[in-house]
Amino acid sequence: MDDTVLLTGAKGAVGTAIREGIGDKYDWRYLFHNPPPFDPDHPYLVGDVVDEELMAEACEGVSTVVHLAGDPRRDAPWDSVLDNNIHGTKVIYDAAIDAGVETFVFASSNHAVGHFETEREPDIYREESEFMLDGMELPRPGNHYGISKAAGELIGRYYHDEHDISVCNIRIGNLTRDHPPKEYERGQAMWLSYRDCAHLHDRAIQADYDYEIVYGISDNDRKYYSLERPKEVLGYEPRDNSAEYTFEGEPKDEV
């Protein structure tokens, strides 16, 4: 792909996984909230997603937006998620439409469906559980941050229907760099490795679709998020599995 791909929130954990995993595949333009503490290998802008002029500049000449920016705190106060996550997503969608962007990949979150777990934990986190979410269910946010992510999915639904932009919402699980979290069943069930995260976003940039909600986790033995849709629609081929690690953090001998 020769067209420019805009990556907002490029310094965060998901942005880092993408930059490190597929940073050489695209003509990137990065957006950082603050000046980065390193020398980026692609052009970049610094500022807030609520800045309409900056977002217009960021989206100019862009074919795809991968939107990760926002307040990532699970306990973020309402004023912050309202401005940075909800209004900011609307601002960048407006800029994307005005610039003729074709594809919008939105970083949603497991917190958009957090209250599905409330009456089912801890059994839902175990391999023998048959309960599975597939992206077709209505949101059940577990906190204000989750509300903002559910709102972002809904904003994308509107812009797809109104302007025919392709939209993929990825409900990202528990992203860690090196290994699944130790002694934490929920984290193991929704684990997403860095390389699977990069690959999933690569497929979301490349694939053809209309409007999708998919789950972003590795192919863990214990999981309550279905990977059927990202595999079928995006061509996602996850390589990692939390069951393949001991919980001293090392891969098992046979892996």
C-alpha positions as CSV (number, residue, x, y, z in Angstrom):
1,M,0.0,0.0,0.0
2,D,1.5,3.3,-1.1
3,D,-1.1,5.6,0.4
4,T,-0.5,7.2,3.8
5,V,-1.9,5.6,7.0
6,L,-2.5,7.9,9.9
7,L,-1.8,6.4,13.4
8,T,-3.1,8.4,16.3
9,G,-2.0,7.6,19.8
10,A,1.3,6.4,18.3
11,K,3.2,6.3,21.6
12,G,0.8,4.1,23.6
13,A,1.0,0.4,24.1
14,V,-1.1,-0.5,21.0
15,G,0.7,2.2,18.9
16,T,4.0,0.8,20.0
17,A,3.0,-2.7,19.1
18,I,2.0,-1.5,15.6
19,R,5.1,0.6,15.1
20,E,7.4,-2.2,16.1
21,G,5.5,-4.9,14.3
22,I,4.5,-3.4,11.0
23,G,6.3,-0.1,11.0
24,D,8.1,-0.9,7.7
25,K,5.0,-1.9,5.8
26,Y,3.2,1.5,5.3
27,D,3.8,5.1,4.6
28,W,2.8,6.2,8.1
29,R,1.9,9.6,9.6
30,Y,2.0,9.5,13.4
31,L,0.1,11.6,15.8
32,F,1.5,12.0,19.3
33,H,-0.2,13.8,22.2
34,N,3.1,15.1,23.4
35,P,6.5,15.3,21.7
36,P,7.9,11.7,21.5
37,P,11.0,10.8,23.6
38,F,12.5,9.2,20.5
39,D,13.2,10.1,16.9
40,P,10.3,8.6,14.9
41,D,11.1,7.0,11.5
42,H,8.1,8.6,9.8
43,P,6.5,12.1,9.7
44,Y,4.5,13.0,12.7
45,L,2.3,15.7,14.3
46,V,1.9,16.6,17.9
47,G,-1.4,17.7,19.5
48,D,-4.9,16.8,20.6
49,V,-7.5,15.0,18.6
50,V,-10.1,17.6,19.6
51,D,-8.1,20.2,17.5
52,E,-10.1,20.4,14.3
53,E,-7.4,22.2,12.3
54,L,-4.7,19.7,13.4
55,M,-7.0,16.8,12.5
56,A,-7.7,18.2,9.1
57,E,-3.9,18.5,8.5
58,A,-3.4,15.0,9.9
59,C,-5.9,13.4,7.6
60,E,-4.9,15.2,4.4
61,G,-3.8,12.7,1.8
62,V,-4.5,9.7,4.0
63,S,-6.2,6.5,2.9
64,T,-6.6,4.8,6.3
65,V,-6.9,6.1,9.8
66,V,-5.9,3.9,12.7
67,H,-7.4,5.8,15.7
68,L,-5.9,4.9,19.1
69,A,-5.7,8.3,20.8
70,G,-7.7,9.2,23.8
71,D,-7.7,8.9,27.6
72,P,-6.8,5.2,28.2
73,R,-7.4,5.1,32.0
74,R,-10.1,2.6,33.1
75,D,-10.9,5.1,35.9
76,A,-10.8,8.2,33.7
77,P,-13.2,10.9,34.9
78,W,-16.3,11.6,32.8
79,D,-15.1,15.0,31.6
80,S,-12.0,13.5,30.2
81,V,-13.6,10.6,28.3
82,L,-16.3,12.9,27.0
83,D,-13.8,15.4,25.5
84,N,-10.9,13.2,24.5
85,N,-12.6,9.9,23.6
86,I,-16.1,10.8,22.5
87,H,-15.8,14.3,21.1
88,G,-12.2,13.6,19.8
89,T,-13.4,10.6,17.9
90,K,-16.2,12.6,16.3
91,V,-13.7,15.4,15.3
92,I,-11.3,12.9,13.6
93,Y,-14.2,11.2,11.8
94,D,-15.2,14.6,10.4
95,A,-11.7,15.3,9.2
96,A,-11.4,11.8,7.7
97,I,-14.7,12.2,5.7
98,D,-13.6,15.7,4.5
99,A,-10.2,14.2,3.4
100,G,-11.8,11.3,1.6
101,V,-10.4,8.6,3.9
102,E,-11.5,5.2,2.8
103,T,-11.0,3.1,5.9
104,F,-11.2,3.8,9.6
105,V,-9.9,1.4,12.2
106,F,-11.0,2.3,15.7
107,A,-9.4,1.0,19.0
108,S,-12.4,-0.1,21.0
109,S,-12.0,-2.0,24.2
110,N,-13.0,-5.0,26.2
111,H,-14.4,-2.4,28.7
112,A,-17.2,-1.7,26.2
113,V,-18.6,-5.1,27.2
114,G,-17.2,-5.4,30.8
115,H,-20.5,-6.0,32.5
116,F,-21.1,-9.2,30.6
117,E,-18.6,-10.6,33.1
118,T,-20.2,-9.3,36.3
119,E,-22.5,-12.3,37.1
120,R,-20.3,-14.9,35.4
121,E,-16.8,-14.4,36.9
122,P,-14.6,-16.2,37.6
123,D,-16.1,-19.2,35.6
124,I,-16.2,-17.1,32.4
125,Y,-12.4,-16.9,32.4
126,R,-11.9,-20.7,32.4
127,E,-11.4,-23.0,29.5
128,E,-14.5,-25.2,30.3
129,S,-16.8,-22.1,30.1
130,E,-19.0,-22.2,27.0
131,F,-20.0,-18.5,27.2
132,M,-18.7,-16.5,24.2
133,L,-19.1,-13.0,22.9
134,D,-18.8,-12.5,19.2
135,G,-19.3,-8.8,18.5
136,M,-22.9,-9.0,17.6
137,E,-24.1,-8.3,21.2
138,L,-25.0,-4.8,22.4
139,P,-22.4,-3.1,24.6
140,R,-22.5,-3.4,28.4
141,P,-19.8,-1.0,29.5
142,G,-18.0,-1.6,32.8
143,N,-16.9,2.0,33.4
144,H,-16.9,5.5,31.9
145,Y,-14.0,4.5,29.7
146,G,-16.1,1.6,28.4
147,I,-18.9,4.0,27.7
148,S,-16.6,6.1,25.6
149,K,-15.5,3.1,23.6
150,A,-19.1,2.0,23.0
151,A,-19.9,5.5,21.9
152,G,-16.9,5.4,19.5
153,E,-18.3,2.3,17.9
154,L,-21.7,4.0,17.5
155,I,-20.1,7.1,16.0
156,G,-18.5,4.8,13.5
157,R,-21.8,3.2,12.7
158,Y,-23.2,6.6,11.8
159,Y,-20.3,7.7,9.7
160,H,-20.3,4.4,7.8
161,D,-24.1,4.6,7.1
162,E,-24.0,8.3,6.3
163,H,-20.7,8.4,4.3
164,D,-19.9,4.8,3.3
165,I,-16.5,4.8,5.0
166,S,-15.3,1.3,5.9
167,V,-15.1,0.9,9.7
168,C,-13.5,-1.8,11.8
169,N,-13.8,-1.5,15.6
170,I,-11.4,-3.7,17.4
171,R,-12.3,-4.5,21.0
172,I,-8.8,-4.9,22.3
173,G,-8.1,-7.3,25.2
174,N,-5.2,-7.4,27.6
175,L,-2.1,-6.4,25.6
176,T,1.3,-7.2,27.1
177,R,4.6,-7.3,25.5
178,D,6.4,-10.4,26.7
179,H,4.0,-13.0,28.1
180,P,0.5,-13.4,29.6
181,P,-0.1,-12.0,33.0
182,K,0.8,-14.3,35.8
183,E,-1.9,-15.8,38.1
184,Y,-4.6,-13.6,36.5
185,E,-7.3,-15.7,34.9
186,R,-9.1,-12.7,33.2
187,G,-5.9,-11.4,31.7
188,Q,-4.9,-14.8,30.4
189,A,-8.4,-15.3,28.8
190,M,-8.2,-11.9,27.0
191,W,-4.5,-11.8,26.4
192,L,-3.2,-10.1,23.2
193,S,0.5,-10.4,22.3
194,Y,2.3,-7.6,20.6
195,R,2.9,-9.5,17.4
196,D,-0.8,-10.6,17.2
197,C,-1.8,-7.0,17.9
198,A,0.4,-5.7,15.0
199,H,-0.9,-8.5,12.7
200,L,-4.5,-7.8,13.5
201,H,-4.2,-4.1,12.7
202,D,-2.3,-5.0,9.5
203,R,-5.3,-7.1,8.4
204,A,-7.7,-4.4,9.4
205,I,-5.8,-2.0,7.1
206,Q,-5.7,-4.4,4.2
207,A,-9.0,-6.3,4.3
208,D,-12.3,-5.3,2.5
209,Y,-15.3,-4.8,4.8
210,D,-18.2,-2.5,5.5
211,Y,-18.7,-2.1,9.2
212,E,-17.3,-4.6,11.7
213,I,-16.9,-5.1,15.4
214,V,-14.2,-7.8,16.2
215,Y,-12.3,-8.9,19.3
216,G,-8.6,-8.3,19.6
217,I,-7.1,-11.2,21.5
218,S,-4.6,-13.9,20.8
219,D,-5.9,-17.5,20.1
220,N,-5.9,-18.5,23.8
221,D,-7.3,-21.8,24.9
222,R,-9.2,-20.0,27.6
223,K,-11.3,-17.2,26.1
224,Y,-14.7,-15.8,26.1
225,Y,-14.3,-13.6,23.0
226,S,-14.9,-15.3,19.7
227,L,-12.2,-14.9,17.0
228,E,-14.4,-16.3,14.2
229,R,-15.2,-12.9,12.8
230,P,-11.7,-11.4,12.6
231,K,-10.4,-14.7,11.1
232,E,-13.2,-14.8,8.5
233,V,-13.5,-11.1,7.5
234,L,-10.0,-9.8,8.1
235,G,-7.9,-12.9,7.5
236,Y,-6.5,-12.7,11.1
237,E,-4.1,-15.6,11.8
238,P,-3.0,-15.2,15.5
239,R,0.2,-17.0,16.4
240,D,0.1,-16.8,20.2
241,N,-1.8,-18.5,23.0
242,S,-1.7,-17.8,26.7
243,A,-1.8,-21.6,27.4
244,E,1.6,-22.0,25.8
245,Y,3.3,-20.2,28.7
246,T,4.2,-21.2,32.2
247,F,3.2,-18.5,34.6
248,E,6.7,-17.8,35.5
249,G,6.5,-16.0,32.2
250,E,8.5,-18.4,30.1
251,P,7.2,-20.4,27.0
252,K,6.7,-24.1,27.7
253,D,9.4,-26.4,26.4
254,E,7.3,-27.7,23.4
255,V,6.5,-24.2,22.1
